Amino acid sequence: MVFDAALLTGMRVVELRLFLKNPAWFDGTFIHLPRVAIKKRKATINQRWVHLSARGRALIENIHQILGTWELPSESALRRYLIRCARRAGVDPRGLNMKMFRKTWESWLIASYPDRKEEVFLSQGHTSLTALQHYVNLPFTDEDRMKMKEWVEGWR
C-alpha cells in the first residue's frame, strides 16, 4: 500500500510521511501540501496541489483508515525492503529506490496526458526545465501506454 501511495501520488517520502499524519490535507479530490510539507531545500513553490487518478483517489480515501497510526519507515528501510523483494522475484535491484515511484508517475502522466504537461509539472512540484531534463525523455510504446492507462485514468 505504501508503494502504491508513493507511485499514485508522486510525493517524496518526507511529504508522504507528513501527509499520513495530516489526513485533512486530502479534500476528496486533491492532496494539498502546504509549505511545511515541502521539505526540499531548493523548492521554489510555497504549496502544491497533488492531482490524483481515480485509482489514486480510491487509495488515498482509505489509506488513513487502513494504516491507522502506523509510522512510515525511513526511506532507507523502504529501499532495503524493495531490494529484498526484487531479489526474491529474481529482478536486478540496481537503481531501485523510493525516487523511482515519483519518476515513474511523472513519466506516465506526461506520456498519457501530453496536452497537460504544465499541470503535471505543477502537481509534482517541478519547473518545466526540471521535468524536461529528468522525467519526460522516456520513450513509451503504444503497448506501454495501454498498460499505464489503468493507473493514470481519471487523473485530474
C-alpha positions, 0 to 999 in steps of 0.5 A: 500500500505504501508503494502504491501511495508513493507511485499514485501520488508522486510525493517524496517520502518526507511529504508522504510521511507528513501527509499520513499524519495530516489526513485533512490535507486530502479534500476528496479530490486533491492532496494539498501540501502546504509549505511545511510539507515541502521539505526540499531545500531548493523548492521554489513553490510555497504549496502544491496541489497533488492531482490524483487518478481515480485509482489514486483517489480510491487509495488515498480515501482509505489509506488513513483508515487502513494504516491507522497510526502506523509510522512510515519507515525511513526511506532507507528501510523502504529501499532495503525492503524493495531490494529484498523483494526484487531479489526474491522475484529474481529482478536486478535491484540496481537503481531501485529506490523510493525516487523511482515511484515519483519518476515513474508517475511523472513519466506516465502522466506526461506520456498519457496526458501530453496536452497537460504537461504544465499541470503535471509539472505543477502537481509534482512540484517541478519547473518545466526545465526540471521535468524536461531534463529528468522525467519526460525523455522516456520513450513509451510504446503504444503497448506501454501506454495501454498498460499505464492507462489503468493507473493514470485514468481519471487523473485530474 
